[in-house]
Amino acid sequence: MPDDPVVWIVFIVVAGIVLSLGIWLGRGLLFRKNKDGLAFELKAADPKHVDKKARIIVADNAEITNSKVNDIGGLIIEGNDTGTGYKEEISVLSRGRIKDTHVADIAGVKKKET
């Protein structure tokens, strides 16, 4: 144990800063004792956008004329994904206009076979 009071003051200030930041940023702060001494862990906060509803907007107010288009899709799922669990609000071609155009598929959610 160090006898110099400056070392203890620095240690207390650093510990106070870490604790304050952990509380201020809304993260979990965990102190525990292990075989090497005292350990602490600062858990990452959840992303702030998790509570908000996700929106996917594709070709809003689009005008497609004299074209050849393969797929217009908000969410195209490939591989083994079943497509369940998505909570996005999907808008495809809202207020859009298509004229003299060949379009293969227009879908909000499409499962694409690979």
Secondary structure as UniProt FT lines:
FT   HELIX           5..24
FT   TURN            25..26
FT   STRAND          29..34
FT   TURN            35..36
FT   STRAND          37..42
FT   HELIX           48..50
FT   STRAND          55..58
FT   TURN            60..61
FT   STRAND          63..65
FT   STRAND          68..78
FT   TURN            79..80
FT   TURN            84..85
FT   STRAND          89..92
FT   TURN            94..95
FT   STRAND          97..99
FT   STRAND          102..112
//
